[in-house]
Amino acid sequence: MIAAFFERLNETQGVNFSIFYDAFDRGRFLTGLWTTIYLCAASILASLALGLIGLWFSESRSKLPRLAMRAYVQFFRNTPPLVQLSFLYFAVGGLLPAIPDGAGGRMPLIGGAGWAIIAFSLFAGAFNVEIFRAGVEAVPPTMIEAAESLGYGRFQLYREIVLPLAFRVSLPALGNNLVNLVKTTTLAYAIAVPELLYAASQIWSESFNVREMMNVLLVTYVALVAGLVWCLGRWEKAMRIPGYSS
Amino acid sequence: MKGAATDLPVLRPFRAPPVAATGWSPVALASAGAGATLAILFAGSLAFAQAAGGAREPAYVAVMRWTPLIVQGFLFNLSISVLSMALGTAVGAMFGLGQLSQGAATRRLSWAATQFFRNAPWLVLLFYAMFLLPFEMRVAGVTISFPAWAKAVVGLALPVAANVSEIVRGGVRSIPLAQWESAESLAFTRRQTLWMIILPQAVKRMTPPWMNLYAILTMATTLISVVGIQDGLTITRAALVAESRPELMMPMYLLLLLLFFAYCYPIARATLALERRFHVKG
């Protein structure tokens, strides 16, 4: 029914939403959507892990790991993500050995999608380190002193007192950064990862419906971001401690 | 009442001795570390390229030959960023004030536009502008042409405007409501209050996020290479293709990264410094 409607729309009005009636275009679009979601999910998880590791480094008592972490954060925050991606994919990826792909040919050790995930995680992870650090600094020192006086060890203190509180403080900023990450995944277009933008550009170059696909694309991304924001909002609400504001 | 001078140490207020600055601040150390790491990486990759190049022309000569062109491309990126920022700030300030308007229609419309352009990816908006803007327009018999770079400026200005709109709204909202009320009691009109009392204070608070946005925009200008405009990244790629020596990839890309870092890092530092200066303890 929907397909018939959009087909008629195309014939009578010339408004060509080919993804709604053409099975091939729809398949490409859905594959793109799936790749984008996969990129987002993988990068979000990896960047969160990186943020935690970075936090551990930057709260370390010796100087070297702290400085190394500052250098990592400043480097990735102050250079363009697209150039980072190109650098990793072309320069670093070119150095890695190729492995046999089982069909007689050779394929690179890490493909385009893999490098995209690595680059986006490093980029968003640098921001996450800062966000988590700000959260840890927001935990009142009296809280830590109280825990210490109760005999908490350093690791236990972090796991049971500091991190749960810090995490709640940093959730809004974290949400902003993750939204940015979702938007950054479009850069994978530049290294030909078949994500949403790439799929859309293939469709509009064959079906000549740039205007329609552009709008579909914009709406899809806004919907993706809205979904993420909604999830984060729910999460924030679920994690709220009654009576503990900020 | 001022107490009589006494030598009794108990009665003197405690004054902590000023903390002497010892050597480098941690911030300076960290930035030096970041810069040094980059430089070491760059030098290391050059040395590696030198070794891998074998009997061919030394790697540093090849990199040196392309450096002026890459810097030129980088400067093109910077000029695009300045133009987009100017356009985006002008349009965004209007939308931001629109979001604070008393007319419900203006307010809703500005809010919707802001949210929409803020939540769409920059690259998609850039594509939008590149493909959907006409390459020339006829206004009253005069043909105005839109070259690719002008369309790119518009495409990048869209998300900038949306972000500026939020910055303006946040800045004005951060001024205590009592200021509005006292201005009203002094018979200022709404427009006068906004222009003479609220905005001068708010601009101070809007400056750090605005500078932050500019740094983000500068880094985003490399996106125009995706839509086929000759910028720093395009030229770097073209140089690599022309040389066709894979071992040069590391130093060339690192050179471009270094250029951007050298430009954006001082902005980030200045933003932090300003933020600290304007910070009011709550």
Interface residues (C-beta under 8 A of the other chain):
Chain A: L67 A68 R70 A71 Q74 F75 R77 N78 T79 P80 P81 L82 V83 Q84 S86 F87 F90 A91 V92 G94 L95 V179 V182 K183 T184 T185 T186 L187 Y189 A190 L197 S201 V210 R211 M214 L217 L218 Y221 V222 V225 A226
Chain B: P26 L29 A30 S31 G33 A34 A36 T37 L38 S45 F116 N119 A120 P121 W122 L123 V124 L125 F127 Y128 F131 L132 A215 T218 M219 A220 T221 T222 L223 S225 V226 L233 R237 L240 P246 M249 M250 M252 Y253 L254 L256 L257 F260 F261 C264 Y265 A268
